[in-house]
Amino acid sequence: MFPKTTILKNGKELTIREARAADSPQMIDYLNQVAGETDFLTFGGGEFWMTVEEESKFVEAHYLSENQISLLALVEEEIIGILNVNGTPKKRVKHCVDFGISVLRSHWGIGVGSTLMNSMIEWAKSTGVIRKINLHVLADNKRAISFYKNLGFEEEGFIKRDTFVNGEFKDSYVMGLLID
């Protein structure tokens, strides 16, 4: 299924592939950069907490799992987006996964996020395990909420004071997509 390539709206070739442990140093650099570009993530610039060794173990565990994956979006071998799907091996809930996605601000609006999301949904359907994809999105992130709805996600709940950003509590929506 991976790697996949497509042409972005800016004419550049985008490659989507699974992350491997060797990608960890570049992933950490990317995560610290992207976190400083938006307040819509669960951590800010310079707050990424994993060491290269910890990130390598995280990535490799995802690579070996039937209901987890770490996807990289690359242009000319530079990471411009990451999507992580997190699941559990517990039988009662292994059919449900959560994910997080980020894209460098310089690459917003050219198809990176939609390509990552569609790749993830296609992968989830192919697993034979995943039946539901969940997410949290800040209530004031109207662009993302609209994006997720266009992909078929539905609002399922509301969480007050879900995050604390720049001295202010932020509420979140819980959204879900059934894979049936």
C-alpha positions as CSV (number, residue, x, y, z in Angstrom):
1,M,0.0,0.0,0.0
2,F,2.9,2.4,0.8
3,P,4.8,4.3,-0.5
4,K,2.2,6.3,-2.5
5,T,3.0,9.4,-4.6
6,T,0.8,12.2,-5.9
7,I,1.2,15.6,-7.3
8,L,0.3,18.5,-5.0
9,K,-1.5,21.7,-6.1
10,N,1.8,23.5,-6.2
11,G,3.1,20.9,-8.8
12,K,5.5,19.2,-6.4
13,E,5.6,15.4,-5.9
14,L,4.3,14.2,-2.5
15,T,5.3,10.8,-1.2
16,I,3.4,9.1,1.6
17,R,5.2,6.3,3.4
18,E,5.4,4.5,6.7
19,A,7.9,6.0,9.2
20,R,10.8,3.8,10.4
21,A,13.0,4.1,13.4
22,A,15.8,5.8,11.3
23,D,13.4,8.7,10.5
24,S,13.2,9.6,14.2
25,P,15.7,12.5,14.3
26,Q,14.1,14.2,11.4
27,M,10.6,13.6,12.8
28,I,11.6,15.2,16.1
29,D,13.0,18.3,14.3
30,Y,9.8,18.4,12.2
31,L,7.5,18.1,15.3
32,N,9.3,20.9,17.2
33,Q,9.0,23.1,14.1
34,V,5.3,22.4,13.4
35,A,4.4,22.8,17.1
36,G,5.7,26.4,16.9
37,E,3.6,27.2,13.9
38,T,0.1,26.6,15.4
39,D,-1.8,26.5,18.6
40,F,-4.0,23.6,17.5
41,L,-1.6,20.8,18.6
42,T,-1.4,19.3,22.1
43,F,2.2,20.7,22.5
44,G,3.9,23.9,21.6
45,G,7.2,24.7,20.0
46,G,10.2,23.1,21.7
47,E,7.9,21.0,23.9
48,F,8.2,17.6,22.1
49,W,9.3,15.4,24.9
50,M,10.7,12.2,23.4
51,T,14.3,11.5,22.9
52,V,15.5,10.0,19.6
53,E,15.6,6.5,21.2
54,E,12.1,6.9,22.6
55,E,10.7,8.2,19.3
56,S,12.5,5.3,17.5
57,K,10.7,2.8,19.8
58,F,7.4,4.5,19.3
59,V,7.8,4.4,15.5
60,E,8.9,0.8,15.4
61,A,6.0,-0.3,17.6
62,H,3.6,1.4,15.2
63,Y,5.3,-0.3,12.3
64,L,4.8,-3.7,13.8
65,S,1.2,-3.2,15.0
66,E,-1.9,-4.3,13.2
67,N,-3.9,-1.2,14.3
68,Q,-1.3,1.6,14.5
69,I,0.7,3.4,11.8
70,S,3.0,6.4,11.5
71,L,2.8,8.0,8.1
72,L,5.2,10.6,6.7
73,A,4.4,13.1,4.0
74,L,7.6,14.0,2.1
75,V,8.5,16.4,-0.6
76,E,12.1,15.9,-1.8
77,E,12.8,13.7,1.3
78,E,11.8,16.6,3.6
79,I,9.0,15.8,6.1
80,I,6.2,18.2,5.6
81,G,3.5,16.3,7.4
82,I,3.0,13.4,9.9
83,L,-0.1,11.4,10.8
84,N,0.0,8.9,13.7
85,V,-2.7,6.4,14.3
86,N,-2.7,5.0,17.9
87,G,-4.5,1.9,18.9
88,T,-4.3,-0.8,21.6
89,P,-4.0,-4.6,21.4
90,K,-6.9,-4.9,24.0
91,K,-9.5,-7.1,22.3
92,R,-12.5,-5.1,23.4
93,V,-11.3,-1.8,22.0
94,K,-8.6,-2.6,19.4
95,H,-11.2,-1.9,16.6
96,C,-11.1,1.8,17.7
97,V,-8.2,4.1,17.0
98,D,-7.3,7.7,17.5
99,F,-5.0,9.8,15.3
100,G,-3.1,13.1,15.2
101,I,-2.1,14.9,12.1
102,S,0.1,17.9,11.4
103,V,1.3,19.7,8.3
104,L,3.9,22.5,8.0
105,R,2.2,25.8,7.6
106,S,4.1,26.5,4.4
107,H,2.3,23.5,2.9
108,W,-1.3,24.2,4.1
109,G,-4.0,24.2,1.4
110,I,-2.2,22.3,-1.3
111,G,-3.5,18.7,-0.6
112,V,-1.0,17.3,1.9
113,G,-3.6,16.9,4.7
114,S,-6.2,15.4,2.5
115,T,-3.7,13.0,1.0
116,L,-2.5,11.9,4.4
117,M,-6.1,11.5,5.7
118,N,-7.3,9.5,2.7
119,S,-4.2,7.3,2.9
120,M,-4.9,6.6,6.6
121,I,-8.6,5.8,5.9
122,E,-7.7,3.5,3.1
123,W,-5.1,1.8,5.3
124,A,-7.6,1.5,8.2
125,K,-10.2,-0.2,5.9
126,S,-7.6,-2.6,4.7
127,T,-6.5,-3.8,8.2
128,G,-9.6,-5.9,8.8
129,V,-9.3,-4.8,12.4
130,I,-10.2,-1.1,12.6
131,R,-13.9,-0.3,12.5
132,K,-13.8,3.2,14.0
133,I,-11.5,6.2,13.8
134,N,-11.7,8.9,16.6
135,L,-10.3,12.3,16.9
136,H,-10.3,15.4,19.2
137,V,-10.3,18.8,17.5
138,L,-10.3,22.2,19.2
139,A,-13.7,23.8,19.0
140,D,-12.3,27.0,17.6
141,N,-10.4,25.2,14.7
142,K,-13.3,25.7,12.3
143,R,-11.2,24.9,9.2
144,A,-10.2,21.4,10.6
145,I,-13.8,20.7,11.7
146,S,-15.1,21.4,8.2
147,F,-12.2,19.3,6.7
148,Y,-13.1,16.3,8.9
149,K,-16.8,16.6,8.2
150,N,-16.0,16.6,4.5
151,L,-14.2,13.3,5.0
152,G,-17.3,11.8,6.7
153,F,-16.4,12.3,10.4
154,E,-19.3,13.2,12.7
155,E,-19.4,15.2,15.9
156,E,-20.0,12.8,18.8
157,G,-19.3,14.9,21.8
158,F,-17.9,18.1,23.4
159,I,-15.2,18.3,26.0
160,K,-14.9,21.5,28.1
161,R,-11.4,22.7,29.1
162,D,-9.7,20.0,27.1
163,T,-6.5,21.9,26.6
164,F,-4.8,25.0,28.0
165,V,-3.1,27.2,25.4
166,N,-1.6,30.6,26.0
167,G,-3.2,31.1,29.4
168,E,-6.7,30.1,28.1
169,F,-8.7,26.9,28.4
170,K,-9.9,25.5,25.1
171,D,-12.9,23.2,24.4
172,S,-12.8,20.3,22.0
173,Y,-15.1,18.2,19.9
174,V,-14.8,14.5,19.7
175,M,-15.5,13.2,16.2
176,G,-15.6,9.8,14.7
177,L,-15.7,7.9,11.4
178,L,-17.2,4.4,11.2
179,I,-15.3,2.0,8.9
180,D,-18.1,-0.4,7.8
